């Protein structure tokens, strides 16, 4: 079980690096940049519509999945081997619930606190 978690953790690490490097920053979005993170990170976009187009539609959810996978596997790596089976039976369903309903919960929190 520990070997599977290690393999998933390495895949999530490498995948996160690749996906984040391929994303277009806000300053690149208006200039038609090719990605690879060469623009100003965290810059303000002048466009009033913030809808992902093209590859960004795939990269945004993929980043979320990989980041959550990285977090879960990092937490599971800290669990001692004898207790690992019990931890995976609890964390596994929580992982899938977070991926299914997590976006709706975060959108609700953003609306509640007025960030949108």
N, C-alpha and C positions, 0 to 999 in steps of 0.2 A: 504494500500500500504506500509506503514511504517513497519508493522508487517512482511510482506513478505520479505522486504529488510533486516530486522533484522535476520530473519531465514536464508536467503541466506548468510548473513555475518558470522553467527555462523558456518554454514556448511563449508564455505570457510576457516575460521580460523582453525577449527579442521582438515579439510582435508589437509590443507597445512602442519600442524604439522606432521600428520601421513605420508604423502608422502615424506616430506623431511627427516624424520627419516628412512624411508625404502630405500632411495637412497644409492648407493654404492659410496664412495668417490674415487678419482683417485688413492690413495695409496692402497685401498682395491681391486681395479679392477684386479690387477695383482696377488694378493695373494689369490683370491677366497673367500673374506670375505662375510659374510651373510648380509651386510648392517647395518642398525641401526646407522650409522654415527660414528662408533668407531674409524675410521682411521684418518689420518691427513687431515684436511679439507684444500683444496686448494693446496695440494701437487702436484708435477709434476709426470706425468706418463711416464714411459720409453717406452711404446708402441707407435709405429708410426701411428697406425690406431686408430682413435677415433670414432668408430661406436657403437652405443648402441645395446646391445644384450639382449635378453630375456625380463625380467621385465623392464629393463631400457627403452625399446622402448615404454612402456606404461607410465612409471613414468615421463619421460621428458615432453611430451605434457600435461599430467595431471597436472603437477606442473605449467606449463604456464597458463592453463585454470583457475586453482584455484587462482593463484597469480593475474591474471587480474580481476577475479570475486571479490577477496578481495579488490582490488583497487577501482573498480567501486562501490561496495556496501559501502565502506568507504566514498567515495565522495558523494554518494546519501544520506548517513546518515547525512551529514552536511547541506543538503538542507532543508529549512523550509517546513513544511507540506503543506501549501497552494500552493507552487511552485513545489511540487514533481511530479505532473503529467506532467508538461511541461518539467521538467528535464529528466524524464525517456523516454519521446518521442524523445529526442535528444541523450541521452547517450546510449540508447538501440541499435540503428543501428550502432553507433560508436564502441560499444563493439563487435558486431558480425563482423564488417569490420576489426577491429584489430585482431581478432582471425583468420579470413580467410587469410588476406594478410599481417599480421604483421611479420610472419617468413620470407617471401620473402623480405620485406623492410629491416629487420635487417640484413639478409644475404648480401643484396646489400650495406648497409652501412659498413659492415665489410670488404667487398671486396674493397670498395672505399678507406677506410682508412688503408688497408693492414694488418688487424689483422689475416687473415687466411694464 
